[in-house]
Amino acid sequence: MKIIKDKVTKLSFVALLITVTAAMFYAPTASAHGEKSQAAFMRMRTIHWYDLNWSKDTVPVNDTMTVTGKFHVFAGWPETVDKPEISFLNIGIPGPVFIRAGSWIGGQLVPRSVSLELGETYEFKVLLKARRPGDWHVHSMMNVKGGGPIIGPGKWVTITGSMSNFTNPITTLTGQTIDLETWNLGNTYFWHTFWYVFGIAYVAYWARKPMFIPRIIAVDAGKADSLITPLDKKVGLAFGVAAIGIVAATMVSTNEQYPVTTPLQAGLLRGMKPIELPAPTVSVKVEDATYRVPGRAMQMTLTITNNGDSSIRLGEFNTAGVRFLDAAVHVDETGYPDDLLAEEGLTVSDNSPLAPGQTRTINVTASDAAWEVYRLADLIYDPDSRFAGLLFFTDESGNRQMVTVDAPLIPSFS
Amino acid sequence: MSASQSAVRSRAEAVKVSRTFDWLILFALFFIILGGYHVHFMLTGGDWDFWTDWKDRRLWVTVLPIVGITFPAAVQAVLWWRYRLPFGAIVSVLGLLFGEWVNRYFNFWGWTYFPVNFVFPSQFVPGAIVLDVVLLLTNSMIITAVIGGLAYGLLFYPGNWPVMAPLHIPVEYNGMMMTLADLQGYHYVRTGTPEYIRMVEKGTLRTFGKDVAPVSAFFSGFVSIIIYFLWHFFGKWFGSTAFTQAA
């Protein structure tokens, strides 16, 4: 019996070793940045990203690319998330694989936090400079204070070349051109080494004499004072005076070497300029909306009125970055990420052109595996079961018009 | 050999064993302090020590000495009152600095590729030396707290300034003025650290114009005095064999 037990133990141990070793060789690429795990209502009812464009699919190190587009700050912002009064236009990438060479909202550089208005639409641009080779998922992203990161659609971009060739030249206001990638590195190593050696020298002075056992015996015997000699005090004093002297001297010499320094900059940028969109000529009333769980489809009954002077058709429903298109009306030619694009995902009961002045009630179905893949179906488990999104209507001339929808959503489980 | 017999047979052998113990204990002490102090410092100092664009003249100067005087005070209490060894503070900060460099180099640079000139740690060596020397010269916890604690706060900013000054050179970037440290924070993307989280230049200390750092350093020194007392007693109370059971 014992032999069997020993064998089982031994084999189990070998199996464990093999498993651990095998696990070491399995290192899958991280495929996304957790956007799927973010509550569905956060993605559907806060920031709506659209007209996104990633300027390149492949970028060599030191080369640049842009992520551009628009975002609509949803007027029906959920009560459970802080308003975007302090927000920061970020970029969702796995660390500094790119450097953010610039970011703009409405043409204004936004290295700082900004204040956004509900119901407004803004144009944005992020300029990225490639730094670390690899395949990276690049997302648009807005951080909202009290709300957390609101991540937008992402697309894979490949950086080629070698990181050792990356440079980041900057010209300062004092006229010096430096490489920010390596600037001040030697100085940092020097001073930290200097002070470390200084500290070790002080410890070494005490460590050259017996330390722990004889000293605790002496202290316990009431002879603690005999352990510190006058020379010890003089040496200690010398170290203390030297430390203060060196700090004072280096402070002075540093100020002489760098006479112009400024404090760190911080602040909030207000008055971001939104896009001046023309007043919508299409009005949409959501009569009802249901999400059919087994069919992975959302059905809406909409009453649409065309108050414009050109007939219109519904071409797209966009929510949480997932685009459901009616291919007969609108075809995407921007290279939008496949997993976020349902090219034939929008079915409209009657999508014939709606003439000016006419009103029509239609059934719209947005269906695609993306509801499940991007966990938007989890909306039915949210505390405030509402859906929201953008509807895009296309007129006879091909102009698009955006209308927001926001309504309760009833789940259907059969 | 019975339990009552000595493990050594001569004085020379006893001295040799004692020295071996010295090095073993010092080595172990260094890494044990490193571990505890490092975790404590990461949790309390955190971002103020991680990034150059957090190292401002107000909160960095104020916060770091206050949270950094803790372990030096406690270790001093153990090493001084039990062994009359006046290097508790310096051993602590050397341990912390070593641990922080390992962290910054292997994690921040080696793993996530943030440049080292953006994520290097702060150092407390001059303040710790003075803290130890004051205790050595005065043999008084109170004087060490008042003089040494204040010096610990005061020496922090100037002690790190030679490394920080080159990063405070101004630069014009797309029509805005920034320091090079600000630009590092903007360029090297931190997805989980948006700009509004950065706690710099906040507070109501506006009376002294641009000379904020010395006032912040004094305030830090005063609070460091209080924290010194607290942690010195932690060292005295818990640096004891009372919690272990003899075999």
Interface residues (C-beta under 8 A of the other chain):
Chain A: H33 I86 S87 F88 N90 I91 G92 I93 P94 G95 P96 V97 F98 I99 R100 A101 G102 L109 P111 R112 S113 R131 R132 M141 N143 K145 P149 M163 N168 I170 T171 T172 L173 T174 Q176 I178 L180 E181 T182 W183 N184 L185 N187 T188 W191 H192 W195 Y196 F198 G199 I200 Y202 V203 W206 A207 P210 M211 F212 I213 P214 R215 I216 A218 V219 A224 L227 I228 D232 K233 G236 L237 F239 G240 A243 I244 I246 V247 A248 T250 M251 S253 T254 N255 Q257 Y258 V260 T261 T262 P263 L264 Q265 A266 L268
Chain B: V15 S18 R19 F21 D22 I25 L26 D53 K55 D56 R57 W81 R82 Y83 R84 L85 P86 F87 I90 V91 V93 L94 L97 F98 W101 T112 Y113 F114 P115 V116 N117 F120 Q123 V125 P126 A128 I129 V130 D132 V133 V134 L136 L137 N139 A151 L155 P158 G159 W161 P162 V163 A165 P166 L167 H168 I169 P170 V171 E172 Y173 N174 G175 M176 M177 M178 T179 L180 A181 D182 L183 Q184 Y186 H187 Y188 V189 R190 T191 G192 P194 E195 Y196 R198 V200 E201 K202 K210 V212
